[in-house]
Each structure stands twice: as C-alpha cells, then as structure tokens.
Amino acid sequence: MLEEVNMPIDFTVNPSQVYSLSIPLKFSEHAQATANTGEEHHVATFRFFGPMGWKWGEEFKIKFKVEGEKQLNELEFYNLAMKIFEELDQSFPLGQITFETVVDILRNANGNG
C-alpha cells in the first residue's frame, strides 16, 4: 500500500524531547481505494531506529483512507447490469436492447467487470 520511508534525523534527540517531523507518504502503484478493501480505513505504522539499526522510542500508527471509486466484484457487476436491463426492457420495444448491450455499456462506463 505505502512505500517504505527511510528518513534520516540529522540532529541529536534527547530523552523525553518533543519535536515534529513531516513524513512523506507515497502510495505504491498497486494501492487500492479503501472502499475496495472492506475496511473502514488503512493503518500505517512508524518506528524509529538508531544508527546501529536498533528500535527506539514508541511505535506510532496513523489511520488514513485512499479515495477512489469502489470496484464492483463480478456478482455485484452482473446484478447491477440485470437491474438496469430490467428497467430498460420495460421502456423499449421487445428485443431492442439486450442484456449483453447493458453489460458492454457498464464495462465502458466504469471500467469494471
């Protein structure tokens, strides 16, 4: 989801010292919209490491969401297509619109399916 962040701290940090950091978050090219994961949010965990690679300080987590359209799974996609087809079928003369046409239109409109 997120690419790993290595951010050198080039100043001395004393025990119990409070300071601020701006940590850049970079999403991987395969990041999914939160809506497509079934989760309410994503969680990113951060740690500090000393010069010898030892962990120090407290781990902290942030919650975030990746915005984007929810991708329909195959069953949802075809159920939506069937619903639209049934509604359109009542509006058009018999045989003028086919289920396959509705599926093609949905695929082109949403990139789903």
DRENKOLFI-473181 format. One record per residue (C-alpha): residue number from 0; residue in three letters; x, y, z. Coordinates in Angstrom, 1 decimal. Example, Ala and Ser with C-alpha at 12.3 -4.5 7.8 and 13.67 -1.06 7.14 Angstrom:
! DRENKOLFI-473181
+------+------+--------+--------+--------+
| resi | resn |      X |      Y |      Z |
+------+------+--------+--------+--------+
|    0 |  ALA |   12.3 |   -4.5 |    7.8 |
|    1 |  SER |   13.7 |   -1.1 |    7.1 |
+------+------+--------+--------+--------+
! end
This chain:
! DRENKOLFI-473181
+------+------+--------+--------+--------+
| resi | resn |      X |      Y |      Z |
+------+------+--------+--------+--------+
|    0 |  MET |    0.0 |    0.0 |    0.0 |
|    1 |  LEU |    2.6 |    2.5 |    1.1 |
|    2 |  GLU |    6.2 |    2.6 |    0.1 |
|    3 |  GLU |    8.7 |    2.3 |    2.9 |
|    4 |  VAL |   10.0 |    5.6 |    4.3 |
|    5 |  ASN |   13.6 |    6.0 |    5.5 |
|    6 |  MET |   14.1 |    9.5 |    6.8 |
|    7 |  PRO |   17.4 |   10.3 |    8.5 |
|    8 |  ILE |   17.3 |   12.5 |   11.6 |
|    9 |  ASP |   20.4 |   14.6 |   11.5 |
|   10 |  PHE |   20.1 |   16.1 |   14.9 |
|   11 |  THR |   20.5 |   14.8 |   18.5 |
|   12 |  VAL |   17.3 |   13.6 |   20.2 |
|   13 |  ASN |   17.4 |   13.8 |   23.9 |
|   14 |  PRO |   15.2 |   11.6 |   26.2 |
|   15 |  SER |   11.7 |   12.9 |   26.5 |
|   16 |  GLN |   12.3 |   15.6 |   23.9 |
|   17 |  VAL |    9.3 |   16.5 |   21.8 |
|   18 |  TYR |    9.8 |   17.5 |   18.1 |
|   19 |  SER |    7.8 |   17.5 |   14.9 |
|   20 |  LEU |    8.5 |   15.6 |   11.7 |
|   21 |  SER |    6.8 |   15.7 |    8.3 |
|   22 |  ILE |    6.8 |   12.2 |    7.0 |
|   23 |  PRO |    6.1 |   11.9 |    3.2 |
|   24 |  LEU |    3.7 |    9.2 |    2.3 |
|   25 |  LYS |    4.0 |    7.7 |   -1.1 |
|   26 |  PHE |    1.4 |    5.2 |   -2.3 |
|   27 |  SER |    2.5 |    2.2 |   -4.3 |
|   28 |  GLU |    1.1 |    1.9 |   -7.8 |
|   29 |  HIS |   -1.0 |   -1.1 |   -6.6 |
|   30 |  ALA |   -2.7 |    0.8 |   -3.8 |
|   31 |  GLN |   -6.4 |    0.1 |   -3.6 |
|   32 |  ALA |   -9.1 |    2.5 |   -2.7 |
|   33 |  THR |  -10.2 |    2.0 |    0.9 |
|   34 |  ALA |  -13.8 |    1.3 |   -0.3 |
|   35 |  ASN |  -12.5 |   -1.8 |   -2.2 |
|   36 |  THR |  -10.8 |   -3.4 |    0.9 |
|   37 |  GLY |  -13.9 |   -3.8 |    3.1 |
|   38 |  GLU |  -12.0 |   -1.9 |    5.8 |
|   39 |  GLU |  -13.1 |    1.4 |    7.3 |
|   40 |  HIS |   -9.5 |    2.8 |    6.9 |
|   41 |  HIS |   -5.9 |    1.7 |    6.4 |
|   42 |  VAL |   -3.3 |    1.9 |    9.1 |
|   43 |  ALA |    0.4 |    2.9 |    8.6 |
|   44 |  THR |    2.8 |    2.0 |   11.4 |
|   45 |  PHE |    6.0 |    4.0 |   12.0 |
|   46 |  ARG |    9.1 |    3.2 |   14.1 |
|   47 |  PHE |   12.4 |    5.0 |   14.9 |
|   48 |  PHE |   15.7 |    3.2 |   14.5 |
|   49 |  GLY |   19.1 |    4.3 |   15.9 |
|   50 |  PRO |   22.3 |    4.4 |   13.9 |
|   51 |  MET |   23.0 |    0.8 |   14.7 |
|   52 |  GLY |   19.6 |   -0.3 |   13.5 |
|   53 |  TRP |   18.1 |   -0.7 |   17.0 |
|   54 |  LYS |   14.5 |    0.3 |   17.6 |
|   55 |  TRP |   14.0 |    3.2 |   19.9 |
|   56 |  GLY |   11.0 |    5.3 |   21.0 |
|   57 |  GLU |    7.4 |    4.3 |   20.7 |
|   58 |  GLU |    5.8 |    2.9 |   17.6 |
|   59 |  PHE |    3.0 |    5.1 |   16.3 |
|   60 |  LYS |    0.2 |    4.5 |   13.9 |
|   61 |  ILE |   -1.9 |    6.7 |   11.7 |
|   62 |  LYS |   -5.2 |    5.9 |   10.1 |
|   63 |  PHE |   -5.9 |    7.0 |    6.5 |
|   64 |  LYS |   -8.2 |    6.5 |    3.6 |
|   65 |  VAL |   -7.4 |    6.1 |   -0.1 |
|   66 |  GLU |  -10.1 |    7.8 |   -2.1 |
|   67 |  GLY |  -11.4 |    6.2 |   -5.2 |
|   68 |  GLU |  -14.4 |    4.6 |   -6.7 |
|   69 |  LYS |  -15.5 |    1.2 |   -5.3 |
|   70 |  GLN |  -14.8 |   -1.5 |   -7.8 |
|   71 |  LEU |  -17.7 |   -4.0 |   -8.1 |
|   72 |  ASN |  -17.0 |   -7.6 |   -7.8 |
|   73 |  GLU |  -18.3 |   -9.9 |  -10.6 |
|   74 |  LEU |  -21.6 |  -10.7 |   -8.8 |
|   75 |  GLU |  -22.3 |   -7.1 |   -7.9 |
|   76 |  PHE |  -21.5 |   -6.1 |  -11.5 |
|   77 |  TYR |  -23.9 |   -8.6 |  -13.1 |
|   78 |  ASN |  -26.6 |   -7.9 |  -10.5 |
|   79 |  LEU |  -26.4 |   -4.2 |  -11.4 |
|   80 |  ALA |  -26.5 |   -5.0 |  -15.1 |
|   81 |  MET |  -29.6 |   -7.2 |  -14.6 |
|   82 |  LYS |  -31.3 |   -4.4 |  -12.6 |
|   83 |  ILE |  -30.6 |   -1.8 |  -15.3 |
|   84 |  PHE |  -31.6 |   -4.3 |  -18.1 |
|   85 |  GLU |  -34.9 |   -5.0 |  -16.4 |
|   86 |  GLU |  -35.7 |   -1.3 |  -16.0 |
|   87 |  LEU |  -34.7 |   -0.5 |  -19.6 |
|   88 |  ASP |  -36.5 |   -3.6 |  -21.0 |
|   89 |  GLN |  -39.8 |   -2.1 |  -19.8 |
|   90 |  SER |  -39.1 |    1.2 |  -21.6 |
|   91 |  PHE |  -38.0 |   -0.2 |  -25.0 |
|   92 |  PRO |  -39.8 |   -2.3 |  -27.5 |
|   93 |  LEU |  -39.2 |   -6.1 |  -27.2 |
|   94 |  GLY |  -35.7 |   -7.1 |  -28.2 |
|   95 |  GLN |  -34.4 |   -3.5 |  -28.9 |
|   96 |  ILE |  -32.0 |   -3.7 |  -26.0 |
|   97 |  THR |  -30.1 |   -6.8 |  -24.9 |
|   98 |  PHE |  -28.5 |   -7.8 |  -21.6 |
|   99 |  GLU |  -25.1 |   -8.0 |  -23.4 |
|  100 |  THR |  -25.5 |   -4.4 |  -24.6 |
|  101 |  VAL |  -26.1 |   -3.3 |  -21.0 |
|  102 |  VAL |  -23.0 |   -5.3 |  -19.8 |
|  103 |  ASP |  -20.9 |   -3.6 |  -22.6 |
|  104 |  ILE |  -22.1 |   -0.2 |  -21.6 |
|  105 |  LEU |  -21.4 |   -0.7 |  -17.9 |
|  106 |  ARG |  -17.9 |   -2.0 |  -18.7 |
|  107 |  ASN |  -17.1 |    1.0 |  -20.8 |
|  108 |  ALA |  -18.6 |    3.4 |  -18.3 |
|  109 |  ASN |  -17.0 |    2.0 |  -15.1 |
|  110 |  GLY |  -14.0 |    0.0 |  -16.3 |
|  111 |  ASN |  -15.4 |   -2.8 |  -14.1 |
|  112 |  GLY |  -16.5 |   -6.3 |  -14.8 |
+------+------+--------+--------+--------+
! end
